[in-house]
Amino acid sequence: MEGLIMTSFAKRGADDRLLSPDNSVLTIIDYQPTQINSIGSMKHADLIHNAALVAKVATQYHVPVILSTVNVKSGRNKDTASEIKKQLGDIPTYDRTSINAWEDEDYNRAIKATGRKKIIMLALWTEACLTFPTIDAISEGFEVYPVVDAVGGTSTISHETALRRVEQAGAHLITIPQLICELQRDWNRTDTVPDFVADLLENGAFTSLAE
């Protein structure tokens, strides 16, 4: 179009206050059958779909993912839901006995080894396995971004109360469309535009591409 000028800045560096593929890490904690089946704050199918979408978005933007389970090695629990795990490819799983993932040495070391201070977090339940590591991570200087439409608690009141608690502690609550847009940031980043559009369509943020 004649006269149209596009003047996007270059990608920001270390001072970027927003989430980017270069400064963030996604952690997915305890998306296992027992935990999923105990969620009372949203439909289980929606929870699995939304968590799998976040996992897919992270891989598309090459955001490192730290995956954790609880009590798989002990035989008390099953592994991460297959719908989520298949989006992640061949990555290690950090199995724990601690309810608070931050108190597991291997998991804690894996997060810190990424060198990234912005943690995008999915965890079940909101009132425990999300709240506890969020508060601990913030106390050590990390920024934590719970994706509220991909996490759940044993009841609506438990979920909502936990989100209030972590927000009061300094967590930054985000949604899936916000996460996708924040990682993409600019239509000029054309290599990720097809996945960007497809992800928003899958989420329902876009209902149609018709003019």
N, C-alpha and C positions, 0 to 999 in steps of 0.2 A: 504494500500500500504506500503510495507516494507521500512523502513527508513524515512517515512514521519513524520515530527515533526510539531505539531501545538502549538504555544506559544502565544495565545492571552492574552493580559492584562485583568485583571478584569475590570468591569465597572468603569468608572471614577465617582468621587464624585462631590462635589460642585464646583470644579475648572474646570469642563468640559466646554470647550469653544464652543463645537458643540451642536446642538439640541439633546435632548434625551427625552424619555418618562418621565423622572424624573424631568426635569428642565423647561419644556415648557408648554404653554397653547395655545389652539387654540381659536380664536374668529372669529365668522361668523356674518357679519353685513349687514343687509338689502338685503338679497337674496329673494326679494319679486317680484310678477309679474310685477308691474309697473316699478321697477328698471331694472329687467331683460329685459323687452321688449324695454327699451330705450337704451340698450347697442349697440354701433356701432363699437366697436373695435374687436369683434369676433362673431362667430355664437352663437346664443342663446342656441342651443342644446349642443354645446361643452362646453359652460360656465356652464350650469347646470350639465352636466356629470362630469366635472372636479371638481366643487365644492363639489358635492356629493361624489366623490372619496376621496377628502381630508377629508371630514367628516368621511367617513368609516375608513380611515387609522387612524385617531385620536382615534376612539373608539377601534380599534383593539389593539393599543398600550397603551390604557388607559390614553391618554392625556386628561386632563379636557377641556371641551368646554364651552365657554361663548357665547350664542346665543342672538342676538339683532335684533329688528325690529323697524321701525319708523311708527307712526300714525296708528297702528292697532286698539288700544282702541278708538281712535277718530272716527273710521269708514272711514277714508280717504284712507286707504290702506289695502291690504290683507296680510295674514300671510306668513311666509317662505315657499318657494316652497316645495311641498310634497316630491319630489325626494331627497331633502337634509335632510328634517326633519326626514324622516323615518330611516335615517342612525344614528341618534343621540339618539334615545330612548326617555325616559321620562326625559327631562331636562327643566329647566325653560327658559322662553324667557323674556328678558328685553326690554320692549317697551318704546320708547322715543318720545319726540317731537323735540329734538335737532338734527340738522344735524350731529354735531360732537358727536359721542358716548361718548367720554372722558368727555364731559360736562354734562352727565347724572349721577346723584349721585349713583343710584342703580347699573348701569353698571360699573361705575368706582370702586365702592366698591367690586363688584363681581370679577373683574380682580385681584385686589390687595389681596383679601381674599385667592386666590390660593397660594400666597407666591412665585410665579414663575416670574422670570424677563425676560424670553424669550417669546415673544408673536408672535405666527404664526398668520398672519392676512389675512382674506378674507373679502372684503368689496366692495359694489357697491354704488356709482361710484368710480373709482380710483381717480378722481380729487377732490373728496369731502370727502365721508365717509370713504375712506382709508387714504387719505392724512392728514386730520385734526387730527384724533386720533393718527396716527403714529408720527407726529411731537410732539404732546403733551406728548405722552408716552416716547419718547426718551428724552425729556427735563427733565423728572422725573427719569431718570436712567434705563429705560427699554430698552431691545433690541427688535427690531421689524423686523419680517421676512415676508414681503408680498409674497404670492405665485403667481407669475406673470402670470402663465397660467390658473389661476382660478379666476382672477379678470378682470374687464373691465370698460371702460369709454364710454362716449357718442359718441366719435369718436376716431380714431386711434391717432390723434395728442393730444387729451386731455389725453388719457391713457398714452402715451409715455412721455409726458411732466410731468405728475404727478409722474410717476416712477422716472424720473430724479430728480424731486424736493425732493422726500422722500429719495432717495439715497444720495443726497447732504446733507440731514439732518442727515444721519447716518444709514438709514435702510439697511438691508441685504436682497437683492432680491434673491429669490430661485424659483425653479421649482418643480413640483410634483415628478419626479423621484429622484431629489436630496433630497427632504423631506423624501421620503420613505426609501432611502438608509441611510440617516443620523439617522433616528429613529431605523432602524434595526442594522446597524453598523457591525454586526459580524454574519456569518453563523452559528457559534456555539450556537447562541441563537435560538435553534431549535424549541421552542414552537411557534415562530412567523414566521418561514420560509415559511410555506405554504401560509399564507396570504401575506407575502412579495412578493413571486413569483406571486401570483394571481393578486396583485395590479399592479405590473409592467407590466404584460400581459395586464391588462385592460387599463392601460395608453398607451400602445403601445411601451414602452421602450424595452420590449422583444416581438419579433414577433413570436418566436418559441422556444421551449425547445429542439428541435432536435439537436443532436450532429453534 
